[in-house]
Amino acid sequence: MFETLELSDPALEFEGLRWVTLNSPSLGHRADITLHVPPEVAGRSHVPLVILLHGIYGSHWAWAMKGGAHRTAARLIREGAIPPMVLAMPSDGLWGEGSGYVPHVPAKGVTAAGGIPDFERWIVEDVPAAVRQAVPAVSSESPIFVAGLSMGGFGALRLAAKYPEWATAASGHSSATRAQQLEKFSSGPISQYSPAAMDQSVLDAMLANMSRLPPIRFDCGEDDFLVEHNRELHRTLEALAIPHEYEEFPGAHTWPYWTEHLADSLRFFARQLK
């Protein structure tokens, strides 16, 4: 699919990490993905793919190099807690301080002559296709799981709800539940995010596909400033009898929290395969 896809040299890779740069049709420019390809996938086919979405200010290396996601996955695989899985950790498209993983509209008074990057389609279409090209063990039949933190949690929950046939399951950590909440972090023009209800709100995306939602879980730290938004989403889903799992743990909006609780997402995904 991609005429220009650069892969890291296997001789220089370490701890199962691999790096990919490709020219994304959805973005209209180059973009990066960090992969974790555990040795246990060798010789296998249709291996599950877990897409991990970073938060605002971040990029493709954040989950691995700030959260040790590859080490968590490798440990769980060794322990037999999860089957071999490939992790894909893409950039969000590198727009401003955070793209929100949503389609955008032109800034007021601006004509986008070269087209507008589609940060949603980048995740849903280009990232899985790039992984399939880079990792033979992943195929079009591989289950796709998606998880994220903060802005990435917003992206993971919203994209799984908007495209229920795409995601086998989704998990969010310390998730923003509405795009407006991202203004706490960003000085960028959130007004350029698509104004469509299902692009602005996790709940609205879920309501649009209530009968077809994949398994959903999310968690938040008890001292996180987004915890009340997560509690509100949980209460609303309970009132509407929309199946989901919600948990709270000690902790705040920090990497130690996300590093610890990524394991909960990976175990949740493993349960969906049984």
Buried (B, 14 or more C-beta within 10 A) or exposed (E): EBEEBEBBEEEEBEEBBBBBBBBBBBBBEEBBBBBBBBEBBEEEEEBBBBBBBBBBEBBBBBBBBBBBBBBBBBBBBEEEEBBBBBBBBBBBBBBBBBBBBBBBBEEEEEEEEEEBBBBBBBBBBBBBBBBBBBBBBBBEEBBBBBBBBBBBBBBBBBBBBBBBEBBBBBBBBBBBBBBEBBBEBBEBEBEBBBEBEBBBBBBBBBBBBEEEBBBBBBBBBEEBEBBEBBBEBBEBBEEEEBEBEBEBBEBBBBBEBBBBBBBBBBBBBBEEEE
